[in-house]
Every structure is written in C-alpha cells, then in structure tokens.
Amino acid sequence: MSFYESKGQEFQREEAIRNASLSAMLFMLAAKEKGWDTCPMIGFNSEAIKDVLNMDQQYEVVLMITLGKEKVKSRKLRGYRNPISEFVTYI
C-alpha cells in the first residue's frame, strides 16, 4: 500500500489541496514574470464548475485563477499613508 493510500481519504484530499495551491502559486509567479496579473478565487460552486468542464467526480476544484492585464490608465493614486513612526517604535 502506498504512503498516500495508507493515510486515508481526508489526508489524500488535503494533500491534493496543498499540491494544487503550490502549483497555483508557481503559475501566478510565472504569469507575473511574463507581465500578467492574477488573482486566486474561492467561494464558487465547485459542483457547477465540474459540470461545466465535464470533470470526473474524483477530482476536486481547489481554486480558480483569473488572468489579465491591468488597465494602467484607470489606476488611482494611493491615499495618504501614516508615517511608520506613528505606529512602530524601536527599542
């Protein structure tokens, strides 16, 4: 019996989520390197996603990632920021 099979269903699911999350992180970093912006998404109906993509029920939808380019022309200036000295003290 393999290591993953011997740990049970819950461990296998959690390990799949860990692996998918790390893969997503690397994808997002690679996309940024190529000039793309990304955002991970949660809170979607995973069963509906499986239906739309005709996915087998053995697979788990962990997260979705949006991919696009920022519209720089519509970027707004940041508001005032308090100086660090107002909330950080060095001892």
Phi and psi in degrees as a GROMACS rama.xvg file:
@    title "Ramachandran Plot"
@    xaxis  label "Phi"
@    yaxis  label "Psi"
@TYPE xy
-75.5398  163.791  SER-2
-55.4603  -48.052  PHE-3
-68.6213  -40.2065  TYR-4
-66.5482  -34.5514  GLU-5
-72.5326  -17.4706  SER-6
-86.6237  -10.8705  LYS-7
95.1476  169.901  GLY-8
-61.9128  -44.884  GLN-9
-61.8061  -43.9548  GLU-10
-63.1527  -42.337  PHE-11
-61.1417  -42.6493  GLN-12
-64.0087  -47.0197  ARG-13
-62.7431  -39.2663  GLU-14
-66.3257  -38.5634  GLU-15
-62.3677  -41.1339  ALA-16
-66.1135  -42.605  ILE-17
-59.4121  -48.4508  ARG-18
-63.2832  -42.5007  ASN-19
-64.719  -39.0536  ALA-20
-65.5126  -42.6663  SER-21
-65.4452  -40.2018  LEU-22
-63.7758  -40.6215  SER-23
-63.0571  -41.5399  ALA-24
-60.4675  -45.3819  MET-25
-65.2307  -38.7008  LEU-26
-60.4441  -44.8847  PHE-27
-65.9898  -38.6292  MET-28
-66.6829  -40.7763  LEU-29
-65.5048  -40.244  ALA-30
-63.0306  -42.3141  ALA-31
-61.835  -40.3388  LYS-32
-59.6026  -31.0137  GLU-33
-91.5703  3.93648  LYS-34
94.0761  10.4599  GLY-35
-99.529  151.728  TRP-36
-106.027  144.621  ASP-37
-134.295  163.919  THR-38
-153.673  124.959  CYS-39
-74.9356  144.334  PRO-40
-125.299  138.943  MET-41
-128.83  178.72  ILE-42
83.683  22.9185  GLY-43
-105.617  167.208  PHE-44
-85.2471  99.8551  ASN-45
-64.6742  -32.1176  SER-46
-67.0525  -39.1002  GLU-47
-65.4262  -38.8323  ALA-48
-62.7978  -44.1904  ILE-49
-59.1611  -40.6432  LYS-50
-65.1463  -47.0731  ASP-51
-61.3977  -39.6891  VAL-52
-92.3657  4.64423  LEU-53
51.7547  46.247  ASN-54
-84.8648  144.925  MET-55
-67.4185  144.763  ASP-56
-65.2701  -15.0421  GLN-57
-71.9946  -15.3419  GLN-58
-93.1307  151.173  TYR-59
-115.812  129.514  GLU-60
-84.9721  110.264  VAL-61
-87.6489  -48.1253  VAL-62
-159.977  167.342  LEU-63
-120.556  155.819  MET-64
-128.845  125.881  ILE-65
-84.7697  151.245  THR-66
-139.829  128.469  LEU-67
-172.167  -173.432  GLY-68
-117.96  138.96  LYS-69
-69.0126  139.365  GLU-70
-86.5247  93.0315  LYS-71
-61.3712  -33.2009  VAL-72
-61.3778  -29.1406  LYS-73
-96.661  8.01614  SER-74
-65.9808  134.503  ARG-75
-99.6585  147.639  LYS-76
-68.0195  145.968  LEU-77
-73.6762  149.309  ARG-78
-74.5914  -177.65  GLY-79
-63.1575  140.725  TYR-80
-117.711  136.18  ARG-81
-66.6364  143.804  ASN-82
-65.9138  148.266  PRO-83
-56.1558  -34.3653  ILE-84
-60.8634  -17.779  SER-85
-74.5932  -22.2271  GLU-86
-133.813  1.39426  PHE-87
-124.671  132.148  VAL-88
-122.94  141.86  THR-89
-104.154  133.269  TYR-90
